[in-house]
Amino acid sequence: MTQQNKKIIVAIDGYSSSGKSTMAKKLAADLGYRYIDSGAMYRAVTLFAMENGMIAPDGTVDEDALSEAVNSIHIDFALTSEGQHTLLNGKDVEHLIRSLEVSNHVSPVAAIHSVRKALTDRQQRFGVEKGIVMDGRDIGTTVFPHAEMKVFVTASPEKRAHRRYLELQQNGTPSSYEDVLANVIERDHIDETRKESPLRKADDAVVLDNSDMSLPQQEEWLMNLFNKTEAKVNGRDC
């Protein structure tokens, strides 16, 4: 009898708007793995806070109120004709959480200890049976430090802002390139300097600078790395 190959955990971290989610979704689909968008989970909590008056006009977050509510917030994912969508307390909020307004508030929300703890616990439960691809800021360093495959994605702020701007335009969300670039730079700073699980490359992560790569090139790069990693895990390393 042929022994079934062991499934692995793929952790893809990196900067905002670096294309992590796009490549992670495609890799998961190609592998038949489950895709978990950790960033969408933080965006969903941010949207909840916005809709429930927990974020003041000046951007200040009511940490006490959000900390009390976070464990009762239900976040899940569902497959639709448009792909995987994020559900917040049973409501499809995929388009709402991708707005620039949510982007402007998500980093401060994600820096709150109680929020990170609650969502990290949920993310780790997703990985119990392995066979997942998860992207975010701290997947390879905090959520799954023992993931078999770790990738750290980077690109210049200008490249990332341009991609994000095009995405917003395609979604019909009013925005300017200058505002998007300012948001990207601000989020980089917050993500890199926050006290709770700051954005950094795991020591054993492989860097992917996709500044000048097409989507097919990125997909080929990821699949090649996966094949090498999975072969090693299953004792087929040459």
Contacts in CASP RR format, 6 or more apart in sequence:
PFRMAT RR
TARGET T0000
AUTHOR 0000-0000-0000
METHOD contacts of the structure
MODEL  1
MTQQNKKIIVAIDGYSSSGKSTMAKKLAADLGYRYIDSGAMYRAVTLFAM
ENGMIAPDGTVDEDALSEAVNSIHIDFALTSEGQHTLLNGKDVEHLIRSL
EVSNHVSPVAAIHSVRKALTDRQQRFGVEKGIVMDGRDIGTTVFPHAEMK
VFVTASPEKRAHRRYLELQQNGTPSSYEDVLANVIERDHIDETRKESPLR
KADDAVVLDNSDMSLPQQEEWLMNLFNKTEAKVNGRDC
5 230 0 8 1.000
5 234 0 8 1.000
6 130 0 8 1.000
6 233 0 8 1.000
6 234 0 8 1.000
7 33 0 8 1.000
7 129 0 8 1.000
7 130 0 8 1.000
7 131 0 8 1.000
8 130 0 8 1.000
8 131 0 8 1.000
8 147 0 8 1.000
8 148 0 8 1.000
8 149 0 8 1.000
8 229 0 8 1.000
8 230 0 8 1.000
8 233 0 8 1.000
9 127 0 8 1.000
9 130 0 8 1.000
9 131 0 8 1.000
9 132 0 8 1.000
9 134 0 8 1.000
9 144 0 8 1.000
9 147 0 8 1.000
9 148 0 8 1.000
9 149 0 8 1.000
10 24 0 8 1.000
10 27 0 8 1.000
10 28 0 8 1.000
10 33 0 8 1.000
10 131 0 8 1.000
10 132 0 8 1.000
10 133 0 8 1.000
10 134 0 8 1.000
10 147 0 8 1.000
10 148 0 8 1.000
10 149 0 8 1.000
10 151 0 8 1.000
10 226 0 8 1.000
11 134 0 8 1.000
11 135 0 8 1.000
11 139 0 8 1.000
11 140 0 8 1.000
11 143 0 8 1.000
11 144 0 8 1.000
11 147 0 8 1.000
11 149 0 8 1.000
11 150 0 8 1.000
11 151 0 8 1.000
11 202 0 8 1.000
11 205 0 8 1.000
12 20 0 8 1.000
12 23 0 8 1.000
12 24 0 8 1.000
12 133 0 8 1.000
12 134 0 8 1.000
12 135 0 8 1.000
12 136 0 8 1.000
12 139 0 8 1.000
12 150 0 8 1.000
12 151 0 8 1.000
12 153 0 8 1.000
13 20 0 8 1.000
13 135 0 8 1.000
13 136 0 8 1.000
13 137 0 8 1.000
13 138 0 8 1.000
13 139 0 8 1.000
13 140 0 8 1.000
13 141 0 8 1.000
13 150 0 8 1.000
13 151 0 8 1.000
13 152 0 8 1.000
13 153 0 8 1.000
13 199 0 8 1.000
13 201 0 8 1.000
13 202 0 8 1.000
13 205 0 8 1.000
14 20 0 8 1.000
14 135 0 8 1.000
14 136 0 8 1.000
14 137 0 8 1.000
14 152 0 8 1.000
14 153 0 8 1.000
14 154 0 8 1.000
14 199 0 8 1.000
15 153 0 8 1.000
15 154 0 8 1.000
15 155 0 8 1.000
15 160 0 8 1.000
15 184 0 8 1.000
15 188 0 8 1.000
15 191 0 8 1.000
15 199 0 8 1.000
16 103 0 8 1.000
16 160 0 8 1.000
16 164 0 8 1.000
16 184 0 8 1.000
16 187 0 8 1.000
16 188 0 8 1.000
16 191 0 8 1.000
17 160 0 8 1.000
17 161 0 8 1.000
17 163 0 8 1.000
17 164 0 8 1.000
17 167 0 8 1.000
17 184 0 8 1.000
18 153 0 8 1.000
18 154 0 8 1.000
18 155 0 8 1.000
18 160 0 8 1.000
18 210 0 8 1.000
19 153 0 8 1.000
19 155 0 8 1.000
19 160 0 8 1.000
19 163 0 8 1.000
19 210 0 8 1.000
20 135 0 8 1.000
20 136 0 8 1.000
20 153 0 8 1.000
21 37 0 8 1.000
21 39 0 8 1.000
21 40 0 8 1.000
21 135 0 8 1.000
22 215 0 8 1.000
23 135 0 8 1.000
23 153 0 8 1.000
23 215 0 8 1.000
23 218 0 8 1.000
23 219 0 8 1.000
23 222 0 8 1.000
24 35 0 8 1.000
24 37 0 8 1.000
24 133 0 8 1.000
24 134 0 8 1.000
24 135 0 8 1.000
25 35 0 8 1.000
25 37 0 8 1.000
25 84 0 8 1.000
25 133 0 8 1.000
26 215 0 8 1.000
26 219 0 8 1.000
27 33 0 8 1.000
27 133 0 8 1.000
27 219 0 8 1.000
27 222 0 8 1.000
27 223 0 8 1.000
27 226 0 8 1.000
28 34 0 8 1.000
28 35 0 8 1.000
28 132 0 8 1.000
28 133 0 8 1.000
29 35 0 8 1.000
30 219 0 8 1.000
30 223 0 8 1.000
31 131 0 8 1.000
31 133 0 8 1.000
31 226 0 8 1.000
33 131 0 8 1.000
33 132 0 8 1.000
33 133 0 8 1.000
34 126 0 8 1.000
34 131 0 8 1.000
34 132 0 8 1.000
34 133 0 8 1.000
35 77 0 8 1.000
35 84 0 8 1.000
35 132 0 8 1.000
35 133 0 8 1.000
35 134 0 8 1.000
36 77 0 8 1.000
36 123 0 8 1.000
36 126 0 8 1.000
36 132 0 8 1.000
36 133 0 8 1.000
36 134 0 8 1.000
36 135 0 8 1.000
37 77 0 8 1.000
37 84 0 8 1.000
37 86 0 8 1.000
37 134 0 8 1.000
37 135 0 8 1.000
37 136 0 8 1.000
38 119 0 8 1.000
38 123 0 8 1.000
38 134 0 8 1.000
38 135 0 8 1.000
38 136 0 8 1.000
38 137 0 8 1.000
38 139 0 8 1.000
38 143 0 8 1.000
39 106 0 8 1.000
39 110 0 8 1.000
39 135 0 8 1.000
39 136 0 8 1.000
39 137 0 8 1.000
40 75 0 8 1.000
40 77 0 8 1.000
40 86 0 8 1.000
40 94 0 8 1.000
40 97 0 8 1.000
41 75 0 8 1.000
41 86 0 8 1.000
41 119 0 8 1.000
41 122 0 8 1.000
41 123 0 8 1.000
42 106 0 8 1.000
42 109 0 8 1.000
42 110 0 8 1.000
42 115 0 8 1.000
42 119 0 8 1.000
43 86 0 8 1.000
43 97 0 8 1.000
43 98 0 8 1.000
43 102 0 8 1.000
43 103 0 8 1.000
43 106 0 8 1.000
44 73 0 8 1.000
44 75 0 8 1.000
44 86 0 8 1.000
44 88 0 8 1.000
44 93 0 8 1.000
44 97 0 8 1.000
45 66 0 8 1.000
45 70 0 8 1.000
45 73 0 8 1.000
45 75 0 8 1.000
45 109 0 8 1.000
45 115 0 8 1.000
45 119 0 8 1.000
46 55 0 8 1.000
46 97 0 8 1.000
46 102 0 8 1.000
46 105 0 8 1.000
46 106 0 8 1.000
46 109 0 8 1.000
46 110 0 8 1.000
47 88 0 8 1.000
47 93 0 8 1.000
47 96 0 8 1.000
47 97 0 8 1.000
47 102 0 8 1.000
48 54 0 8 1.000
48 69 0 8 1.000
48 73 0 8 1.000
48 88 0 8 1.000
48 89 0 8 1.000
49 55 0 8 1.000
49 61 0 8 1.000
49 62 0 8 1.000
49 66 0 8 1.000
49 105 0 8 1.000
49 109 0 8 1.000
50 101 0 8 1.000
50 102 0 8 1.000
50 105 0 8 1.000
52 65 0 8 1.000
52 69 0 8 1.000
53 62 0 8 1.000
54 61 0 8 1.000
54 62 0 8 1.000
54 65 0 8 1.000
54 66 0 8 1.000
54 69 0 8 1.000
55 61 0 8 1.000
55 62 0 8 1.000
55 105 0 8 1.000
55 109 0 8 1.000
56 62 0 8 1.000
59 105 0 8 1.000
59 108 0 8 1.000
61 105 0 8 1.000
61 108 0 8 1.000
61 109 0 8 1.000
61 112 0 8 1.000
63 112 0 8 1.000
63 114 0 8 1.000
66 109 0 8 1.000
66 112 0 8 1.000
66 114 0 8 1.000
66 115 0 8 1.000
67 112 0 8 1.000
67 114 0 8 1.000
67 115 0 8 1.000
70 114 0 8 1.000
70 115 0 8 1.000
70 118 0 8 1.000
70 119 0 8 1.000
71 118 0 8 1.000
73 88 0 8 1.000
73 89 0 8 1.000
74 87 0 8 1.000
74 88 0 8 1.000
74 89 0 8 1.000
74 90 0 8 1.000
75 86 0 8 1.000
75 87 0 8 1.000
75 88 0 8 1.000
75 119 0 8 1.000
75 122 0 8 1.000
76 86 0 8 1.000
76 87 0 8 1.000
76 90 0 8 1.000
77 84 0 8 1.000
77 85 0 8 1.000
77 86 0 8 1.000
77 87 0 8 1.000
78 84 0 8 1.000
78 85 0 8 1.000
78 87 0 8 1.000
78 92 0 8 1.000
79 85 0 8 1.000
80 92 0 8 1.000
82 94 0 8 1.000
85 92 0 8 1.000
85 94 0 8 1.000
86 92 0 8 1.000
86 93 0 8 1.000
86 94 0 8 1.000
86 97 0 8 1.000
87 93 0 8 1.000
88 97 0 8 1.000
95 171 0 8 1.000
96 102 0 8 1.000
98 167 0 8 1.000
98 168 0 8 1.000
98 171 0 8 1.000
98 173 0 8 1.000
99 173 0 8 1.000
100 168 0 8 1.000
100 173 0 8 1.000
100 175 0 8 1.000
100 179 0 8 1.000
100 180 0 8 1.000
100 183 0 8 1.000
103 183 0 8 1.000
103 187 0 8 1.000
104 183 0 8 1.000
106 187 0 8 1.000
107 186 0 8 1.000
107 187 0 8 1.000
107 190 0 8 1.000
107 191 0 8 1.000
107 194 0 8 1.000
108 190 0 8 1.000
109 115 0 8 1.000
110 116 0 8 1.000
110 137 0 8 1.000
110 191 0 8 1.000
110 194 0 8 1.000
111 190 0 8 1.000
111 194 0 8 1.000
111 195 0 8 1.000
111 196 0 8 1.000
112 196 0 8 1.000
113 195 0 8 1.000
113 196 0 8 1.000
116 196 0 8 1.000
116 197 0 8 1.000
120 138 0 8 1.000
120 142 0 8 1.000
120 143 0 8 1.000
120 197 0 8 1.000
123 134 0 8 1.000
123 139 0 8 1.000
123 143 0 8 1.000
124 143 0 8 1.000
124 144 0 8 1.000
126 132 0 8 1.000
126 134 0 8 1.000
127 134 0 8 1.000
127 144 0 8 1.000
134 143 0 8 1.000
134 144 0 8 1.000
137 191 0 8 1.000
137 197 0 8 1.000
137 199 0 8 1.000
138 197 0 8 1.000
138 198 0 8 1.000
138 199 0 8 1.000
139 147 0 8 1.000
139 150 0 8 1.000
140 147 0 8 1.000
140 150 0 8 1.000
140 202 0 8 1.000
140 205 0 8 1.000
141 197 0 8 1.000
141 200 0 8 1.000
141 202 0 8 1.000
142 197 0 8 1.000
145 202 0 8 1.000
148 229 0 8 1.000
148 230 0 8 1.000
148 233 0 8 1.000
149 225 0 8 1.000
149 226 0 8 1.000
149 229 0 8 1.000
149 230 0 8 1.000
150 202 0 8 1.000
150 204 0 8 1.000
150 205 0 8 1.000
150 206 0 8 1.000
151 205 0 8 1.000
151 206 0 8 1.000
151 207 0 8 1.000
151 208 0 8 1.000
151 222 0 8 1.000
151 225 0 8 1.000
152 201 0 8 1.000
152 202 0 8 1.000
152 205 0 8 1.000
152 206 0 8 1.000
152 207 0 8 1.000
152 208 0 8 1.000
153 208 0 8 1.000
153 209 0 8 1.000
153 210 0 8 1.000
154 207 0 8 1.000
154 208 0 8 1.000
154 209 0 8 1.000
154 210 0 8 1.000
154 211 0 8 1.000
155 209 0 8 1.000
155 210 0 8 1.000
155 211 0 8 1.000
156 211 0 8 1.000
157 181 0 8 1.000
157 184 0 8 1.000
157 185 0 8 1.000
157 188 0 8 1.000
158 181 0 8 1.000
159 211 0 8 1.000
160 184 0 8 1.000
161 177 0 8 1.000
161 180 0 8 1.000
161 181 0 8 1.000
161 183 0 8 1.000
161 184 0 8 1.000
162 177 0 8 1.000
164 180 0 8 1.000
164 183 0 8 1.000
164 184 0 8 1.000
165 175 0 8 1.000
165 176 0 8 1.000
165 177 0 8 1.000
165 180 0 8 1.000
168 174 0 8 1.000
168 175 0 8 1.000
168 180 0 8 1.000
169 175 0 8 1.000
188 199 0 8 1.000
191 198 0 8 1.000
191 199 0 8 1.000
192 198 0 8 1.000
192 199 0 8 1.000
192 200 0 8 1.000
201 207 0 8 1.000
206 225 0 8 1.000
208 218 0 8 1.000
208 221 0 8 1.000
208 222 0 8 1.000
210 218 0 8 1.000
213 221 0 8 1.000
228 237 0 8 1.000
231 237 0 8 1.000
231 238 0 8 1.000
END
